[in-house]
Amino acid sequence: MLSEADRKKAADILMSAEKERKQAVQLSKTWPDLTIEDAYAISTEVAKRKIAGGAKLIGHKVGLTSKAMQRSSQIDEPDYGHLLDYMMIADGAKIPHENYCRPRVEIELAFIMGKPLKGPGVGLRWVGGIMYKNSEIEETGVAAGVLGHPALGVAWLANKLASHGVALEPGHLVLAGSFTRVVFAHKGDTLHADFGALGAIAVQFV
């Protein structure tokens, strides 16, 4: 477990990395004893600083919903992070490639909370997705992952946040976890995701 001072130093590193658009050294290499509790505390500290600077919390992101990704990260459950308003990119946007150090794109479903979530039992049909890169199929997948159902990522998040005294509020956005591998985006690439009956979205890196 890290000291409060070290957690703040770690937050400083992440804030600087984003500002300079450079990858930071993995925090666990600097602090080998870093725990999952430390990681969430650092993430929360970064979010608080950004909100204090004018950003608005719009929801949360569930990650590591596949067994393969959990094994590579040496954890046995999904994780989550904060979504802030400046992270939202509109369908059809032209994104400056230089805004990111190594931009990558994934397919995942987004849920918008209509009312506070009281627990599991949320229902949703199976959903497939196809990722195109410059009109060529790059990835395909089905929104289920290790949790067995796309909506269970939202239920997992509601239960996890409850243990920290946080609720999923009406209007909040929840990204329920990727169901394809990441696709690296280079300058000039157009990335297009097709969700069948649910529609399609696309962005271009310029």
Phi and psi in degrees as GROMACS dihedral restraints (atoms count N, CA, C in turn):
[ dihedral_restraints ]
;  ai    aj    ak    al  type     phi  dphi    fc
    3     4     5     6     1   -84.4    20    10
    4     5     6     7     1   155.8    20    10
    6     7     8     9     1   -73.5    20    10
    7     8     9    10     1   163.4    20    10
    9    10    11    12     1   -61.9    20    10
   10    11    12    13     1   -36.1    20    10
   12    13    14    15     1   -63.5    20    10
   13    14    15    16     1   -42.4    20    10
   15    16    17    18     1   -69.0    20    10
   16    17    18    19     1   -35.8    20    10
   18    19    20    21     1   -61.2    20    10
   19    20    21    22     1   -39.8    20    10
   21    22    23    24     1   -69.6    20    10
   22    23    24    25     1   -36.0    20    10
   24    25    26    27     1   -63.3    20    10
   25    26    27    28     1   -41.1    20    10
   27    28    29    30     1   -63.3    20    10
   28    29    30    31     1   -41.2    20    10
   30    31    32    33     1   -62.9    20    10
   31    32    33    34     1   -38.5    20    10
   33    34    35    36     1   -58.7    20    10
   34    35    36    37     1   -43.0    20    10
   36    37    38    39     1   -61.3    20    10
   37    38    39    40     1   -45.7    20    10
   39    40    41    42     1   -67.2    20    10
   40    41    42    43     1   -39.8    20    10
   42    43    44    45     1   -63.1    20    10
   43    44    45    46     1   -42.8    20    10
   45    46    47    48     1   -66.2    20    10
   46    47    48    49     1   -39.9    20    10
   48    49    50    51     1   -61.8    20    10
   49    50    51    52     1   -42.1    20    10
   51    52    53    54     1   -67.3    20    10
   52    53    54    55     1   -42.8    20    10
   54    55    56    57     1   -63.1    20    10
   55    56    57    58     1   -40.1    20    10
   57    58    59    60     1   -89.5    20    10
   58    59    60    61     1    -5.6    20    10
   60    61    62    63     1    56.4    20    10
   61    62    63    64     1    45.3    20    10
   63    64    65    66     1  -128.8    20    10
   64    65    66    67     1   142.6    20    10
   66    67    68    69     1   -68.6    20    10
   67    68    69    70     1   133.5    20    10
   69    70    71    72     1   -83.7    20    10
   70    71    72    73     1   154.4    20    10
   72    73    74    75     1   -65.0    20    10
   73    74    75    76     1   136.8    20    10
   75    76    77    78     1   -51.5    20    10
   76    77    78    79     1   126.7    20    10
   78    79    80    81     1   -59.5    20    10
   79    80    81    82     1   -32.3    20    10
   81    82    83    84     1   -69.5    20    10
   82    83    84    85     1   -15.5    20    10
   84    85    86    87     1   -78.3    20    10
   85    86    87    88     1   -31.9    20    10
   87    88    89    90     1   -79.4    20    10
   88    89    90    91     1   -38.5    20    10
   90    91    92    93     1  -124.7    20    10
   91    92    93    94     1    85.7    20    10
   93    94    95    96     1   -58.6    20    10
   94    95    96    97     1   -22.6    20    10
   96    97    98    99     1   -91.1    20    10
   97    98    99   100     1     9.9    20    10
   99   100   101   102     1   -59.7    20    10
  100   101   102   103     1   132.5    20    10
  102   103   104   105     1  -107.7    20    10
  103   104   105   106     1   171.3    20    10
  105   106   107   108     1   -63.4    20    10
  106   107   108   109     1   -33.5    20    10
  108   109   110   111     1   -64.7    20    10
  109   110   111   112     1   -39.3    20    10
  111   112   113   114     1   -61.7    20    10
  112   113   114   115     1   -44.5    20    10
  114   115   116   117     1   -59.7    20    10
  115   116   117   118     1   -45.1    20    10
  117   118   119   120     1   -66.5    20    10
  118   119   120   121     1   -37.8    20    10
  120   121   122   123     1   -64.5    20    10
  121   122   123   124     1   -39.9    20    10
  123   124   125   126     1   -66.8    20    10
  124   125   126   127     1   -43.9    20    10
  126   127   128   129     1   -60.3    20    10
  127   128   129   130     1   -41.9    20    10
  129   130   131   132     1   -65.9    20    10
  130   131   132   133     1   -38.9    20    10
  132   133   134   135     1   -62.4    20    10
  133   134   135   136     1   -43.0    20    10
  135   136   137   138     1   -62.6    20    10
  136   137   138   139     1   -45.0    20    10
  138   139   140   141     1   -61.9    20    10
  139   140   141   142     1   -42.3    20    10
  141   142   143   144     1   -61.2    20    10
  142   143   144   145     1   -41.2    20    10
  144   145   146   147     1   -64.1    20    10
  145   146   147   148     1   -41.7    20    10
  147   148   149   150     1   -68.1    20    10
  148   149   150   151     1   -40.0    20    10
  150   151   152   153     1   -65.3    20    10
  151   152   153   154     1   -39.8    20    10
  153   154   155   156     1   -62.7    20    10
  154   155   156   157     1   -27.1    20    10
  156   157   158   159     1   -86.8    20    10
  157   158   159   160     1     2.6    20    10
  159   160   161   162     1   117.4    20    10
  160   161   162   163     1   -10.1    20    10
  162   163   164   165     1   -71.5    20    10
  163   164   165   166     1   156.7    20    10
  165   166   167   168     1  -119.0    20    10
  166   167   168   169     1   132.4    20    10
  168   169   170   171     1   -71.8    20    10
  169   170   171   172     1   123.4    20    10
  171   172   173   174     1  -116.1    20    10
  172   173   174   175     1    -3.8    20    10
  174   175   176   177     1   159.3    20    10
  175   176   177   178     1  -157.4    20    10
  177   178   179   180     1  -140.5    20    10
  178   179   180   181     1   158.2    20    10
  180   181   182   183     1  -117.7    20    10
  181   182   183   184     1   126.0    20    10
  183   184   185   186     1   -92.4    20    10
  184   185   186   187     1   134.9    20    10
  186   187   188   189     1  -132.5    20    10
  187   188   189   190     1   174.2    20    10
  189   190   191   192     1    53.9    20    10
  190   191   192   193     1    47.9    20    10
  192   193   194   195     1   -86.6    20    10
  193   194   195   196     1    -5.6    20    10
  195   196   197   198     1  -103.0    20    10
  196   197   198   199     1   149.5    20    10
  198   199   200   201     1   -61.2    20    10
  199   200   201   202     1   -38.2    20    10
  201   202   203   204     1   -61.9    20    10
  202   203   204   205     1   -44.8    20    10
  204   205   206   207     1   -68.2    20    10
  205   206   207   208     1   -35.5    20    10
  207   208   209   210     1   -65.4    20    10
  208   209   210   211     1   -41.9    20    10
  210   211   212   213     1   -63.0    20    10
  211   212   213   214     1   -41.5    20    10
  213   214   215   216     1   -67.1    20    10
  214   215   216   217     1   -25.2    20    10
  216   217   218   219     1   -98.4    20    10
  217   218   219   220     1    -0.9    20    10
  219   220   221   222     1    58.9    20    10
  220   221   222   223     1    42.9    20    10
  222   223   224   225     1  -130.5    20    10
  223   224   225   226     1   167.5    20    10
  225   226   227   228     1  -121.3    20    10
  226   227   228   229     1    20.1    20    10
  228   229   230   231     1  -153.3    20    10
  229   230   231   232     1   164.6    20    10
  231   232   233   234     1   -63.3    20    10
  232   233   234   235     1   173.6    20    10
  234   235   236   237     1  -132.9    20    10
  235   236   237   238     1  -180.0    20    10
  237   238   239   240     1  -148.1    20    10
  238   239   240   241     1   159.0    20    10
  240   241   242   243     1  -142.1    20    10
  241   242   243   244     1   177.0    20    10
  243   244   245   246     1   -92.8    20    10
  244   245   246   247     1   142.7    20    10
  246   247   248   249     1  -107.9    20    10
  247   248   249   250     1   126.3    20    10
  249   250   251   252     1  -113.4    20    10
  250   251   252   253     1   157.4    20    10
  252   253   254   255     1   -58.2    20    10
  253   254   255   256     1   -34.0    20    10
  255   256   257   258     1   -71.5    20    10
  256   257   258   259     1   -11.3    20    10
  258   259   260   261     1   -81.3    20    10
  259   260   261   262     1   -13.6    20    10
  261   262   263   264     1   -74.8    20    10
  262   263   264   265     1   127.9    20    10
  264   265   266   267     1  -123.1    20    10
  265   266   267   268     1   130.6    20    10
  267   268   269   270     1   -74.7    20    10
  268   269   270   271     1   151.4    20    10
  270   271   272   273     1   -56.8    20    10
  271   272   273   274     1   133.9    20    10
  273   274   275   276     1    85.5    20    10
  274   275   276   277     1     2.6    20    10
  276   277   278   279     1   -68.2    20    10
  277   278   279   280     1   150.8    20    10
  279   280   281   282     1  -102.7    20    10
  280   281   282   283     1   114.4    20    10
  282   283   284   285     1  -101.9    20    10
  283   284   285   286     1   123.9    20    10
  285   286   287   288     1   -61.3    20    10
  286   287   288   289     1   118.6    20    10
  288   289   290   291     1   -59.8    20    10
  289   290   291   292     1   -33.2    20    10
  291   292   293   294     1   -71.3    20    10
  292   293   294   295     1    -6.7    20    10
  294   295   296   297     1   -71.2    20    10
  295   296   297   298     1   -12.6    20    10
  297   298   299   300     1  -130.2    20    10
  298   299   300   301     1   153.9    20    10
  300   301   302   303     1   -82.1    20    10
  301   302   303   304     1   -43.4    20    10
  303   304   305   306     1  -146.0    20    10
  304   305   306   307     1    78.5    20    10
  306   307   308   309     1   -63.4    20    10
  307   308   309   310     1   134.5    20    10
  309   310   311   312     1  -134.0    20    10
  310   311   312   313     1   149.3    20    10
  312   313   314   315     1  -126.8    20    10
  313   314   315   316     1   139.6    20    10
  315   316   317   318     1  -130.7    20    10
  316   317   318   319     1   161.1    20    10
  318   319   320   321     1   -98.3    20    10
  319   320   321   322     1   128.8    20    10
  321   322   323   324     1  -157.0    20    10
  322   323   324   325     1   160.4    20    10
  324   325   326   327     1   -87.8    20    10
  325   326   327   328     1   144.8    20    10
  327   328   329   330     1  -112.3    20    10
  328   329   330   331     1   135.9    20    10
  330   331   332   333     1  -114.2    20    10
  331   332   333   334     1   137.8    20    10
  333   334   335   336     1  -111.6    20    10
  334   335   336   337     1   122.3    20    10
  336   337   338   339     1   -69.8    20    10
  337   338   339   340     1   123.5    20    10
  339   340   341   342     1   -86.2    20    10
  340   341   342   343     1   -25.2    20    10
  342   343   344   345     1  -156.3    20    10
  343   344   345   346     1   165.0    20    10
  345   346   347   348     1   -55.6    20    10
  346   347   348   349     1   137.1    20    10
  348   349   350   351     1   -86.5    20    10
  349   350   351   352     1   124.8    20    10
  351   352   353   354     1   -96.2    20    10
  352   353   354   355     1    -0.2    20    10
  354   355   356   357     1   149.4    20    10
  355   356   357   358     1  -165.0    20    10
  357   358   359   360     1   -73.3    20    10
  358   359   360   361     1  -180.0    20    10
  360   361   362   363     1   101.7    20    10
  361   362   363   364     1     5.3    20    10
  363   364   365   366     1   -70.8    20    10
  364   365   366   367     1   133.0    20    10
  366   367   368   369     1  -105.4    20    10
  367   368   369   370     1   145.1    20    10
  369   370   371   372     1  -162.4    20    10
  370   371   372   373     1   143.2    20    10
  372   373   374   375     1   -71.3    20    10
  373   374   375   376     1   164.1    20    10
  375   376   377   378     1   -65.0    20    10
  376   377   378   379     1   142.5    20    10
  378   379   380   381     1  -133.7    20    10
  379   380   381   382     1   130.8    20    10
  381   382   383   384     1  -103.1    20    10
  382   383   384   385     1   158.1    20    10
  384   385   386   387     1  -144.1    20    10
  385   386   387   388     1   147.2    20    10
  387   388   389   390     1  -124.8    20    10
  388   389   390   391     1   129.2    20    10
  390   391   392   393     1  -103.6    20    10
  391   392   393   394     1   123.4    20    10
  393   394   395   396     1  -106.9    20    10
  394   395   396   397     1   140.0    20    10
  396   397   398   399     1  -121.6    20    10
  397   398   399   400     1   113.4    20    10
  399   400   401   402     1    53.2    20    10
  400   401   402   403     1    46.6    20    10
  402   403   404   405     1    72.9    20    10
  403   404   405   406     1     1.1    20    10
  405   406   407   408     1  -104.5    20    10
  406   407   408   409     1   136.2    20    10
  408   409   410   411     1   -64.0    20    10
  409   410   411   412     1   124.2    20    10
  411   412   413   414     1  -108.1    20    10
  412   413   414   415     1   -37.0    20    10
  414   415   416   417     1  -151.9    20    10
  415   416   417   418     1   148.8    20    10
  417   418   419   420     1  -135.3    20    10
  418   419   420   421     1   155.5    20    10
  420   421   422   423     1  -171.8    20    10
  421   422   423   424     1   170.7    20    10
  423   424   425   426     1  -120.5    20    10
  424   425   426   427     1   134.6    20    10
  426   427   428   429     1   -75.6    20    10
  427   428   429   430     1    88.1    20    10
  429   430   431   432     1  -146.5    20    10
  430   431   432   433     1   -58.7    20    10
  432   433   434   435     1    65.9    20    10
  433   434   435   436     1  -163.3    20    10
  435   436   437   438     1   -66.6    20    10
  436   437   438   439     1   -24.9    20    10
  438   439   440   441     1   -76.5    20    10
  439   440   441   442     1   -11.7    20    10
  441   442   443   444     1    88.3    20    10
  442   443   444   445     1   -13.5    20    10
  444   445   446   447     1  -162.4    20    10
  445   446   447   448     1   134.7    20    10
  447   448   449   450     1   -58.8    20    10
  448   449   450   451     1   -35.2    20    10
  450   451   452   453     1   -73.4    20    10
  451   452   453   454     1   -18.7    20    10
  453   454   455   456     1   -68.1    20    10
  454   455   456   457     1   -21.5    20    10
  456   457   458   459     1   -63.8    20    10
  457   458   459   460     1   -36.5    20    10
  459   460   461   462     1   -69.4    20    10
  460   461   462   463     1   -43.4    20    10
  462   463   464   465     1   -63.0    20    10
  463   464   465   466     1   -42.2    20    10
  465   466   467   468     1   -58.8    20    10
  466   467   468   469     1   -44.7    20    10
  468   469   470   471     1   -63.2    20    10
  469   470   471   472     1   -42.6    20    10
  471   472   473   474     1   -59.2    20    10
  472   473   474   475     1   -43.1    20    10
  474   475   476   477     1   -67.5    20    10
  475   476   477   478     1   -39.3    20    10
  477   478   479   480     1   -67.1    20    10
  478   479   480   481     1   -44.8    20    10
  480   481   482   483     1   -66.1    20    10
  481   482   483   484     1   -32.7    20    10
  483   484   485   486     1   -59.4    20    10
  484   485   486   487     1   -34.6    20    10
  486   487   488   489     1   -68.8    20    10
  487   488   489   490     1   -15.6    20    10
  489   490   491   492     1  -105.7    20    10
  490   491   492   493     1     8.6    20    10
  492   493   494   495     1    74.2    20    10
  493   494   495   496     1    23.9    20    10
  495   496   497   498     1  -117.4    20    10
  496   497   498   499     1   141.3    20    10
  498   499   500   501     1  -116.1    20    10
  499   500   501   502     1   154.5    20    10
  501   502   503   504     1   -80.1    20    10
  502   503   504   505     1   116.4    20    10
  504   505   506   507     1   -94.3    20    10
  505   506   507   508     1   154.1    20    10
  507   508   509   510     1   -55.0    20    10
  508   509   510   511     1   136.1    20    10
  510   511   512   513     1    90.2    20    10
  511   512   513   514     1   -14.6    20    10
  513   514   515   516     1   -70.5    20    10
  514   515   516   517     1   144.9    20    10
  516   517   518   519     1   -96.3    20    10
  517   518   519   520     1   136.4    20    10
  519   520   521   522     1  -126.5    20    10
  520   521   522   523     1   118.8    20    10
  522   523   524   525     1   -88.9    20    10
  523   524   525   526     1   120.1    20    10
  525   526   527   528     1   -88.7    20    10
  526   527   528   529     1     6.4    20    10
  528   529   530   531     1   111.5    20    10
  529   530   531   532     1   138.8    20    10
  531   532   533   534     1   -69.9    20    10
  532   533   534   535     1   147.0    20    10
  534   535   536   537     1  -122.1    20    10
  535   536   537   538     1    20.9    20    10
  537   538   539   540     1  -137.7    20    10
  538   539   540   541     1   167.4    20    10
  540   541   542   543     1   -72.5    20    10
  541   542   543   544     1   164.4    20    10
  543   544   545   546     1   -73.1    20    10
  544   545   546   547     1   149.1    20    10
  546   547   548   549     1  -116.8    20    10
  547   548   549   550     1   122.6    20    10
  549   550   551   552     1   -73.7    20    10
  550   551   552   553     1   137.2    20    10
  552   553   554   555     1  -109.6    20    10
  553   554   555   556     1   127.4    20    10
  555   556   557   558     1  -106.9    20    10
  556   557   558   559     1   162.8    20    10
  558   559   560   561     1   -57.6    20    10
  559   560   561   562     1   128.3    20    10
  561   562   563   564     1    97.7    20    10
  562   563   564   565     1   -14.5    20    10
  564   565   566   567     1   -72.9    20    10
  565   566   567   568     1   142.0    20    10
  567   568   569   570     1  -109.7    20    10
  568   569   570   571     1   125.1    20    10
  570   571   572   573     1  -109.7    20    10
  571   572   573   574     1   128.0    20    10
  573   574   575   576     1  -132.5    20    10
  574   575   576   577     1   123.6    20    10
  576   577   578   579     1  -111.7    20    10
  577   578   579   580     1   129.4    20    10
  579   580   581   582     1  -113.8    20    10
  580   581   582   583     1   119.6    20    10
  582   583   584   585     1  -105.7    20    10
  583   584   585   586     1    23.5    20    10
  585   586   587   588     1    65.0    20    10
  586   587   588   589     1  -124.5    20    10
  588   589   590   591     1   -63.4    20    10
  589   590   591   592     1   -20.0    20    10
  591   592   593   594     1   -83.9    20    10
  592   593   594   595     1    -6.3    20    10
  594   595   596   597     1   104.5    20    10
  595   596   597   598     1  -167.0    20    10
  597   598   599   600     1  -145.6    20    10
  598   599   600   601     1   157.4    20    10
  600   601   602   603     1  -139.0    20    10
  601   602   603   604     1   157.7    20    10
  603   604   605   606     1  -153.6    20    10
  604   605   606   607     1   151.6    20    10
  606   607   608   609     1  -141.8    20    10
  607   608   609   610     1   158.3    20    10
  609   610   611   612     1  -127.7    20    10
  610   611   612   613     1   136.9    20    10
  612   613   614   615     1   -94.4    20    10
  613   614   615   616     1   123.4    20    10
